Amino acid sequence: MYENDGPANRRIGRPTHVLIIGAGLSGLSCALHLKEANIEFTILEGSDAAGGRVRSDIVEGFVLDRGFQVLLDAYPEAQALLDYDKLALKSFIPGAQVRYDRQFHTVADPWRRPGDCLKSLFNPIGTLNDKLLIAKLKDAVSKGSLKTIYEKDEKTTEAYLRQFGFSQKIIERFFRPFFGGVFFDSSLSTSSKMFEFTFRMFALGETCLPSGGMGAIAQQLVQRVGKSKIQLNSRVKEIKDLTVTLTDGTLIQSDSIVIATEGPEAAKLLNMPAPDAMRTVKCYYFSADRSPLKSPVLVLNADKDGPINNLCVPSDINPTYAPQGKSLISASVIGNDKLICEDLQKHVVNQLEGWFGPEAKDWKLLKMYNIKSGLPDNSPPALKQVEKPVRVRDGVYVCGDHRETASINGALASGRRAAEALIEDFEASVSKAVS
Ligand SMILES: Cc1cc2nc3c(=O)[nH]c(=O)nc-3n(C[C@H](O)[C@H](O)[C@H](O)COP(=O)(O)OP(=O)(O)OC[C@H]3O[C@@H](n4cnc5c(N)ncnc54)[C@H](O)[C@@H]3O)c2cc1C
């Protein structure tokens, strides 16, 4: 498999063998597209399982995604690559319950029924004008192709919302906790292109959780790629020309390499300057005897008096997340990186008691995920060019969510683009050799 034949043999058109470094969604997507083109590959994955940031653990019969996450079924790359029926997707009720002034308020469906979204004129989450603007925003971002969004000028999400005319009320009480939670960025300094892309995806489809957890998405791709094509516990330490060295000293040569790791690791392997640190998030999972919510909805914190940014009960959306008779509660914290974990946990539990009463005291903490490599920083100018080049040098390619929007869609799309570039270069080398 690992012939010592380097790039010269690629040039004379012999069957090529590709090493893909990383079995996250971008690496798996790249592998599937290479497989379709009958190009041989092996994935080297540094950890003990495939999936990267989209993995789920089973703890006491509960399914815990590694950090709260959702699949937006309107993602075009996911539609093209995934079998949604097999994932048995279940949807959230669109909109949110917003905790503001010690009460919960409904923001019904800003994506598809913008007129109904602030249920009454007395709803303190936004103004009548905000309702009209949400309808206008939905129209603006749903028109045209994704490229239309990608080619616009970018500013921060906060500047964009203000310029659009939204009130301070709705920015603070809906957009900041909602999109702060999506981008792991309460400052809303994330690019307006990422905001428009995400708003469009929420507007055009459902927000879903698969049966068996988000990890089922990666597992579906693994099945199609073939388990035998993935070498687990094989962390790459160094790349020189077309030879990789694993941390245990093993040398592997190939015809082409695709680096499908997180952005900072890709930069390290390529001896390039490190990108900005990735955004962080913490996720607490609790077991409860019953759900504290009346419907399968996302809860947002617009009261700035506790660390929780957003909360949901995944088992209300998809019952496979909890054993029979139990509910799984997920609470996400953005920022608060200076508090030590024990203190933060106390604040989280206090906040839950404040929201749901003494029953929250009986909830059992199942696990806390402290995710330090959550999302690439998509603040301007990060998305000046949304679809960044995937060719690095002769025979070396790169993919991952740092090459596009920081999302499942971006990861899958970048993997496809890297495979397409590799196939194009390979075909060009074959025809050059023949002529
Ligand atoms: C908590 C959380 C919530 C999220 N929520 C959402 C959401 O709701 N919707 C959405 O669209 N997106 C969400 N995302 C983002 C989405 O999960 C990512 O954009 C996407 O999974 C990135 O895939 P990737 O292949 O680019 O990178 P990764 O998934 O990070 O994969 C990289 C892989 O490379 C491996 N690797 C790294 N270094 C090496 C090495 N030296 N040698 C070998 N292997 C190596 C890693 O172990 C990993 O498996 C969320 C992310 C997190 C963390």
The ligand as a Gaussian input file, in Angstrom:
#p B3LYP/6-31G(d) Opt

LIG

0 1
 C      -19.515000      21.704000      20.808000
 C      -19.645000      21.930000      19.344000
 C      -20.887000      22.232000      18.828000
 C      -21.039000      22.440000      17.471000
 N      -22.288000      22.681000      16.991000
 C      -22.487000      22.727000      15.661000
 C      -23.796000      22.809000      15.136000
 O      -24.777000      22.836000      15.889000
 N      -23.952000      22.856000      13.787000
 C      -22.875000      22.854000      12.941000
 O      -23.061000      22.908000      11.720000
 N      -21.610000      22.762000      13.412000
 C      -21.395000      22.688000      14.743000
 N      -20.131000      22.576000      15.241000
 C      -19.006000      22.633000      14.294000
 C      -18.748000      21.312000      13.574000
 O      -18.850000      20.243000      14.468000
 C      -17.362000      21.382000      12.960000
 O      -17.308000      22.514000      12.118000
 C      -16.974000      20.150000      12.149000
 O      -17.317000      18.965000      12.789000
 C      -15.479000      20.196000      11.863000
 O      -15.074000      19.059000      11.160000
 P      -13.566000      18.955000      10.652000
 O      -13.424000      17.698000       9.910000
 O      -13.205000      20.214000       9.960000
 O      -12.658000      18.949000      11.969000
 P      -12.646000      17.925000      13.234000
 O      -14.010000      17.410000      13.492000
 O      -11.974000      18.662000      14.329000
 O      -11.755000      16.726000      12.739000
 C      -10.350000      16.754000      12.776000
 C       -9.846000      15.346000      13.052000
 O       -8.430000      15.321000      12.900000
 C       -7.874000      14.552000      13.937000
 N       -6.489000      15.009000      14.101000
 C       -6.072000      16.219000      14.550000
 N       -4.741000      16.276000      14.527000
 C       -4.284000      15.092000      14.040000
 C       -2.994000      14.569000      13.764000
 N       -1.881000      15.277000      13.975000
 N       -2.900000      13.297000      13.268000
 C       -4.016000      12.552000      13.033000
 N       -5.280000      13.027000      13.286000
 C       -5.407000      14.269000      13.762000
 C       -8.748000      14.853000      15.136000
 O       -8.630000      13.863000      16.137000
 C      -10.131000      14.880000      14.482000
 O      -10.729000      13.613000      14.447000
 C      -19.914000      22.387000      16.608000
 C      -18.669000      22.104000      17.117000
 C      -18.534000      21.871000      18.483000
 C      -17.174000      21.542000      19.034000

